[in-house]
Amino acid sequence: MNTAIMSQGGRVVVPKQFREKLGVKAGDEVIWTEVDGQIVLTSRRLQLEQARRFFDQLMADYQGGSLADELIAERRTEASRESPA
């Protein structure tokens, strides 16, 4: 177990082994989250990697074409319906 002392202003030093494990260094953005009454610290980079993996899994079985192309086609269809003839 690691402990730290909170200084004035609420500052706490993250132990070196955890900074290295998270891959964070001075100036990097970190994210604090409350989970079940506990505070979890993670890095912006890890959050983005998790989001990327999540969306990769969602799209793994997608057999359609470009989602952007589908959206553009839908918008054009809607716009043509709204345009006066």
QUIPEMO-V669750 format. One record per residue. N is the residue number from 0. RES is the residue in one letter. PSI is psi as a letter, one per 20 degrees, with the letter a starting at -180 (999 if undefined). NEAR is the number of other ideal C-beta (glycine too) atoms within 8 Angstrom. Layout:
N & RES & PSI & NEAR
N & RES & PSI & NEAR
//
This chain:
0 & M & p & 2
1 & N & q & 6
2 & T & r & 4
3 & A & q & 8
4 & I & p & 5
5 & M & p & 6
6 & S & r & 7
7 & Q & q & 4
8 & G & j & 4
9 & G & j & 6
10 & R & p & 7
11 & V & p & 8
12 & V & p & 5
13 & V & p & 9
14 & P & q & 8
15 & K & g & 5
16 & Q & h & 7
17 & F & h & 10
18 & R & g & 10
19 & E & g & 7
20 & K & h & 6
21 & L & i & 11
22 & G & k & 7
23 & V & q & 8
24 & K & r & 5
25 & A & p & 3
26 & G & i & 3
27 & D & q & 9
28 & E & p & 5
29 & V & r & 11
30 & I & p & 9
31 & W & p & 7
32 & T & q & 7
33 & E & p & 7
34 & V & o & 7
35 & D & l & 3
36 & G & j & 4
37 & Q & q & 6
38 & I & p & 7
39 & V & p & 8
40 & L & p & 9
41 & T & r & 9
42 & S & q & 12
43 & R & g & 9
44 & R & g & 8
45 & L & h & 10
46 & Q & g & 10
47 & L & h & 8
48 & E & g & 8
49 & Q & g & 8
50 & A & g & 8
51 & R & g & 8
52 & R & g & 8
53 & F & g & 8
54 & F & h & 8
55 & D & g & 8
56 & Q & g & 7
57 & L & h & 7
58 & M & i & 7
59 & A & h & 6
60 & D & j & 4
61 & Y & p & 7
62 & Q & i & 3
63 & G & a & 5
64 & G & b & 5
65 & S & p & 5
66 & L & h & 8
67 & A & g & 6
68 & D & h & 8
69 & E & g & 10
70 & L & g & 8
71 & I & g & 8
72 & A & g & 8
73 & E & g & 8
74 & R & h & 8
75 & R & g & 8
76 & T & g & 8
77 & E & g & 8
78 & A & h & 8
79 & S & h & 7
80 & R & h & 6
81 & E & h & 5
82 & S & p & 6
83 & P & p & 2
84 & A & 999 & 2
//
